[in-house]
Amino acid sequence: MGTSPRPGERLKAQLGERRALLVPGATNALSARIIADLGFEAVYVSGAGVTNAFLGLPDLGFIGLAELAQHTAAIRDAVELPIIVDADTGFGNALNVRQTVRVLERAGANAMQLEDQVSPKRCGHFAGKEVVSTAEMLTKIHAAVDARRSEEFLIVARTDARAVEGFDAAIARAAAFVQAGADATFVEAPESLDEVRRIPELLPAPQLINLVVGGKTPIVDLAELATMRFGLVLYANAALQGAIQGMQAVLAELKARGRLDESSDMVARFAERQRLVQKPLFDALERKYAAD
């Protein structure tokens, strides 16, 4: 009987199919569990989402490698899906990138996203971004490729140059990233449907696109993105935005009424929460290992 493909092997194949694989972002292990439970095929660990949810701060480079690795390891323990981790600028120079790859690969990541912003970085849909030179980014990509222990660990190279140097410059950077060994590239924040369409036409490697609700990039139907032959379609923080709205609504209801029970349609049932965190599994394990 054959064995199931490893998560990294699955992700590499999925990228190569260029069928616009839909990948939501997770901020923690519970959100990753929900993503897996709903049948998605991969999960994205969003640097912005972790920063927002864990620290309550904006995406301005406040998360460190140790914190990101801790979240990655928890998500790896929670789900068997391929995991793509947003490692921002790699936490420093090429030597730091080398260490970042080694740490995240050990933590269970199957792909690492690395971007060309000046550190401290900022959200790709914020104003005021700056980028390092192409030459500096290439040293980081070379270090990342050399550092990985498995060829199944993918390097996704992101450029934020669209907002700084223009669309053509961003495409030129992404092409250079592919030549340096990146497995996929990611032109962040294209600002028109025409730009979105041209990205996979102009670049040889599989492409990622990040659709941010309320961001700079136009929202495009998944079927159309598949026709354009994007590799992955990220909704990096849609779940977080939904969770924020849900928390605000239910807590406002609690404050207004002074009570809340399971008759409300605004909260998950207690049993559903226990199912998602695998309480029945631990009940069974407790019985299995109980002393006679």
Secondary structure, DSSP 4 states (H G I P E B T S, - for coil): -PPPPPHHHHHHHHHHHTS-EEEEEESSHHHHHHHHHTT-S-EEE-HHHHIIIII---SSS---HHHHHHHHHHHHHH--S-EEEE-TT-SSSHHHHHHHHHHHHHHT-SEEEEE-BPSS---TTSSS--B--HHHHHHHHHHHHHH-S-TTSEEEEEE-THHHH-HHHHHHHHHHHHHTT-SEEEE----SHHHHHHHHHH-SS-EEEE--TTSSSPP--HHHHHHHT-SEEEETTHHHHHHHHHHHHHHHHHHHHS---TT-TTS--HHHHHHHTTHHHHHHHHHHT---
